[in-house]
């Protein structure tokens, strides 16, 4: 078991998605700390309008989401001119937005990050900024779970488990 991240055979863009509190940012930071990956937490580019909606504990409109994913796509394609390898973290609750990203960014793989409900609840409880537990629970039903062919990181056993899972995806020679 290697504790060194080995993403030799990974595409140049990894897009981590999942429920609020699943640990997408944590997994992205693990990747960024172990290799030559630039980490882009897409929530850093939420619009003022989206931030106001979060503060008011209201849901985003479809138009807000559509515009946001165009913004993410443009930003990632810009980052590709600056960095050879990028990991993106964003909830991407809707399949249509994940498909949009996949269709507008080349050499990308979507990875579903998940954790137990109790762990997600615990993480959100202690989060200082971002979505509240109540808001996360209120929008959980709109999350469209990906089909089983999508690579999945189970984020409930810490950093070495995440590295082991990522290595199982990307460190092997392709036959």
Secondary structure, DSSP 8 states (H G I E B T S, - for coil): ---S---TTS-SEEEEE-STTS-HHHHHHHHHHHSS-EEEEGGGG--HHHHHHHHTT----HHHHHHHHHHHHHHHHHHTTT-S-EEEE----SHHHHHHHHHHSSSEEEEEEE--HHHHHHHHHT-SSS--HHHHHHHGGG-----TTSEEEE-SS-HHHHHHHHHHHHSS---
